[in-house]
Structures are given as C-alpha cells and as structure tokens.
Amino acid sequence: MYYNKVEICGINTSKLKTLGAEETDELLKRSTSGDKKAREELINGNLRLVLSIIQRFGNRQVCADDIFQVGCIGLIKAIDNFDINIGVKFSTYAVPMIIGEIRRYLRDNNMLRVSRGMRDLAYHALSAKEALSKKMGREPTNAEIAAEISSSEESVTAALEAIVEPVSLYDPVYSDGSDSVYVMDGIKDEENTDESWIENIALETAMKKLGPRESAIINMRFFKGKTQMEIAAEIGISQAQVSRIEKSALEHIRKGM
C-alpha cells in the first residue's frame, strides 16, 4: 500500500508539511496575484493531501510514483484555477480535481485499449448525463442520453461500458475487520478438473499433507467449482471460517510444493 512507502518521487512523505487554513488562504491570494513562490509553497504544503487521496487507489496495479505525480498535476490545476471569492475551502475544491485527474490517467492507461472515438463518445455521454440529471432530477436512461447527443442507445451503452475500469478478482467486496471476501471468492470455476490441476501443478503430494477438513474444502472449492458460501452451507460453518481454512490450506500446499 502507498502509505507504507516512505519515499515517493524522491520526496520523504514522513516530512511533508501541512498548511493551516489561514496560511493557505494567504498563499492563495498571493499565488492568484502571480507570486510564484507562494504557488510553490501551496504545492509543497498540499502534497500530503495528494498522498491521502492516492491511497484510495491502492488496490490498482499501478506504480505509486506515477499515480502520485498525476495527483500532483491535479493539485496544480486546482491551485491555478481556484477562485478565492467562491467561499469554499481549497481542499473541498482540490480533492475532486485530484481524483478526476487520477481517474482520467487510469482510464487512458488501461491495459484494455479503447479507441479514441469510443472514449470521446463516452465522455460526451457523461457530460450529457450530468446535465440531464440536473434538469430531470433523476438519473437519465441510456436511451435519453442517446437522444440528447443524437446517437444510438446501443452506441452510448457500449461506450460507457468501455471506459469502466475492470474489477480485479482480488478486489475486496466485504470485510468484517479480520477476514475479507474478494471478488474471486464468489466465482465458480467449472472448467478446472482434478486431472487438469494435477497435470499443470503437481498437487497430489501436497494435498495428501492436508487435514480432512482442509482437503475437503480445497476439493469442493477448486475441483468441484463451489463458492465459499455453498461450501459453508454444506459443511455447517460460516463463510469466514471457510475463507480462513481455504487460505491456510493453500499456504500449506505452496510450502509443500
């Protein structure tokens, strides 16, 4: 996780400065007037804000240095475009700017490449969606969005789906404080058979070293393709217990192999 990384982009994050509200307001006034030194102080004084935001993206397979730099670009844009007369805290304005910059970076650098035309249609549809939501007082349907931008419903639906970031199988969907349930924990795998597993990764010897309950759960989970919830109901224990036993068994198998 990013908060365990002491140095990012050559910056010692443990020594980042934090600005007070009055100091921030004063620096914003000076920066707006063209004071470059004040602008630089604002950037350095808000790097901790950027650091806190990028932790939201800690489960993405991206370089911490890269995403931190992108967050800094969002921070600089927020400083340069902030209106000191709007009557809101700078952080209230800056946070969505920084998040937006990071999300654009993640979309544009996604491993699944999306054509420029598809992205342009998606962003056009998103703008129309926001405008229609304010006008209608509810979220518009894709058909309504398509009518607004003179496109087909099928094209709008495809474009919006294309820019959605893929979910990792290892993304947590629930946690009770000690055990987490991941996306993969609710997925059946009916293609992997006993023969294919043994053929690919010599499991047989390692499996024999497991206890009866561990062996039964691994067999049901990976050889029979059952979910943890199904296994829990079948053997009369909680899903969290199944998860713990499964993880322990897999660790024993890895060590045995």
C-alpha positions in Angstrom: 0.0 0.0 0.0 1.1 3.6 -0.7 1.1 4.7 3.0 3.9 2.2 3.7 6.1 3.8 1.0 8.2 6.4 2.8 9.7 8.0 -0.3 7.6 8.8 -3.4 9.2 10.6 -6.4 12.2 11.4 -4.2 10.1 13.0 -1.6 10.2 11.9 2.0 6.5 11.6 2.8 7.1 11.4 6.5 8.3 15.0 6.5 5.6 16.6 4.3 4.4 20.0 5.5 0.7 20.7 6.4 -0.6 24.2 5.9 -3.2 25.8 8.3 -6.4 27.4 6.9 -5.2 31.0 7.4 -1.8 30.2 5.8 -3.5 28.5 2.9 -5.8 31.5 2.3 -2.9 33.9 2.4 -0.8 31.9 0.0 -3.8 31.5 -2.4 -4.2 35.3 -2.5 -0.5 35.8 -3.3 -0.5 33.0 -5.8 -3.5 34.5 -7.6 -1.6 37.7 -7.9 1.2 36.0 -9.6 3.5 35.2 -6.7 5.4 32.1 -7.9 7.0 31.4 -4.5 3.5 31.3 -2.9 2.4 28.9 -5.6 5.3 26.6 -4.9 4.6 26.8 -1.1 1.0 25.8 -1.8 2.0 22.8 -3.9 4.5 21.6 -1.3 2.1 22.3 1.5 -0.7 20.1 -0.1 1.4 17.1 -1.1 0.1 15.3 2.0 -3.5 15.8 0.6 -2.4 14.1 -2.6 -0.8 11.3 -0.7 -4.0 10.7 1.3 -6.1 10.6 -2.0 -3.9 8.1 -3.9 -4.4 5.6 -1.1 -8.0 5.2 -2.4 -6.4 3.6 -5.5 -4.1 1.3 -3.5 -5.6 -1.9 -5.0 -4.8 -0.9 -8.6 -1.8 -2.4 -10.3 -0.1 0.9 -10.9 3.2 2.5 -9.8 2.9 4.6 -6.7 5.3 7.2 -8.1 3.3 7.5 -11.3 0.0 8.0 -9.7 1.4 10.4 -7.1 2.8 12.6 -10.0 -0.6 12.5 -11.7 -2.3 13.6 -8.4 0.2 16.5 -8.2 -0.9 17.6 -11.7 -4.5 17.7 -10.4 -3.3 19.7 -7.4 -1.5 22.2 -9.6 -4.6 22.6 -11.7 -6.7 23.2 -8.6 -4.3 25.9 -7.4 -4.2 27.6 -10.8 -8.0 27.6 -11.2 -9.2 28.2 -7.7 -11.3 31.3 -7.2 -10.7 32.8 -3.8 -14.1 34.5 -4.0 -16.3 31.4 -4.2 -16.4 30.9 -0.4 -15.3 27.3 -0.1 -12.3 25.6 1.4 -9.4 25.0 -1.0 -9.4 21.3 -0.1 -13.1 21.0 -0.9 -12.3 22.2 -4.4 -9.0 20.4 -4.8 -10.0 16.9 -3.8 -12.4 16.2 -6.8 -9.8 17.8 -9.2 -7.1 15.5 -8.0 -9.4 12.4 -8.1 -10.6 13.3 -11.6 -7.0 13.7 -12.9 -6.1 10.2 -11.4 -9.2 8.6 -12.9 -8.5 10.0 -16.3 -5.0 8.7 -16.1 -6.2 5.2 -15.1 -8.8 5.2 -17.9 -6.3 6.4 -20.6 -3.6 3.9 -19.5 -5.9 0.9 -19.0 -4.5 -2.4 -20.4 -7.7 -2.8 -22.3 -7.3 -0.2 -25.0 -10.4 1.8 -26.0 -10.5 3.6 -29.3 -10.3 7.4 -29.3 -13.7 7.7 -30.9 -15.3 5.4 -28.3 -13.7 7.4 -25.5 -14.9 10.7 -27.0 -18.4 9.4 -27.3 -18.3 8.1 -23.7 -17.1 11.5 -22.3 -19.8 13.3 -24.4 -22.4 10.9 -23.0 -21.2 11.5 -19.4 -21.5 15.3 -19.9 -25.0 14.9 -21.2 -25.8 12.5 -18.4 -24.7 15.1 -15.8 -26.7 17.9 -17.5 -29.8 15.7 -17.8 -29.6 14.6 -14.2 -29.8 18.2 -13.0 -32.6 19.0 -15.4 -34.7 15.9 -14.7 -34.0 15.5 -11.0 -33.1 11.8 -11.6 -30.5 9.7 -13.4 -31.4 9.5 -17.2 -31.6 6.3 -19.1 -29.1 5.5 -21.8 -31.9 6.0 -24.3 -32.5 9.5 -23.0 -28.7 10.3 -23.1 -28.5 8.9 -26.7 -31.4 11.2 -27.8 -29.7 14.2 -26.2 -26.5 13.7 -28.1 -28.1 12.4 -31.3 -26.6 8.9 -31.1 -28.0 5.4 -30.8 -28.7 3.8 -27.4 -26.5 0.8 -28.3 -23.5 3.1 -29.1 -23.9 5.0 -25.9 -24.2 1.8 -23.8 -21.1 0.3 -25.4 -19.1 3.5 -25.0 -20.0 3.9 -21.3 -19.2 0.2 -20.6 -15.9 0.5 -22.5 -14.4 3.1 -20.1 -15.4 1.4 -16.9 -12.3 0.2 -15.2 -12.1 -3.6 -14.9 -12.6 -5.1 -11.5 -9.7 -7.2 -10.1 -10.5 -10.7 -8.9 -8.6 -9.6 -5.8 -10.7 -6.5 -5.0 -12.3 -6.9 -1.6 -16.1 -6.7 -1.6 -16.7 -7.2 2.2 -14.6 -7.2 5.3 -15.6 -7.9 9.0 -12.4 -6.4 10.3 -10.4 -9.7 10.3 -11.4 -11.5 7.1 -12.1 -10.1 3.7 -14.2 -11.6 1.0 -12.8 -11.0 -2.5 -14.5 -10.9 -5.9 -12.9 -14.3 -6.7 -14.4 -15.9 -3.6 -17.9 -15.7 -5.2 -16.9 -17.1 -8.6 -17.5 -20.7 -9.6 -14.9 -22.4 -11.8 -16.5 -25.4 -13.5 -13.7 -25.8 -16.1 -10.8 -26.8 -13.9 -10.9 -30.5 -13.1 -8.9 -32.8 -10.9 -6.9 -34.0 -13.9 -6.0 -30.5 -15.3 -4.9 -29.3 -11.9 -2.6 -32.3 -11.2 -1.3 -32.2 -14.8 -0.3 -28.5 -14.5 1.0 -28.1 -10.9 1.7 -31.5 -9.2 -0.8 -31.0 -6.4 -1.4 -34.6 -5.4 1.5 -35.0 -3.0 0.8 -31.6 -1.3 -2.9 -32.4 -1.0 -2.2 -35.6 1.0 -0.5 -33.5 3.7 -3.7 -31.5 4.4 -6.1 -32.3 7.2 -9.5 -33.8 6.4 -11.4 -30.5 6.6 -8.8 -28.6 4.6 -8.7 -31.3 1.9 -12.5 -31.4 1.7 -12.8 -27.6 1.3 -10.0 -27.4 -1.3 -11.6 -30.3 -3.2 -15.0 -28.6 -3.2 -13.7 -25.2 -3.9 -11.3 -25.8 -6.8 -12.1 -29.3 -8.1 -15.9 -29.1 -7.9 -16.1 -25.3 -8.5 -18.3 -24.4 -5.5 -18.3 -20.9 -3.9 -17.4 -20.4 -0.3 -21.0 -19.7 0.6 -22.1 -23.0 -0.9 -19.3 -24.9 1.0 -20.2 -23.1 4.3 -23.9 -24.2 3.9 -22.9 -27.8 3.1 -20.5 -28.4 6.0 -22.2 -26.2 8.5 -19.7 -23.4 9.3 -19.5 -19.7 8.4 -18.2 -18.3 5.1 -15.5 -16.5 7.1 -14.3 -19.9 8.5 -14.3 -21.4 5.1 -12.2 -18.5 3.8 -9.7 -18.9 6.7 -9.4 -22.6 6.2 -9.0 -22.2 2.4 -6.3 -19.6 2.7 -4.4 -21.8 5.3 -4.7 -24.9 3.1 -3.4 -23.0 0.1 -0.4 -21.8 2.1 0.3 -25.4 3.2 0.1 -26.5 -0.4 2.5 -23.8 -1.5 5.0 -24.7 1.1 4.6 -28.4 0.3 5.3 -27.8 -3.3 
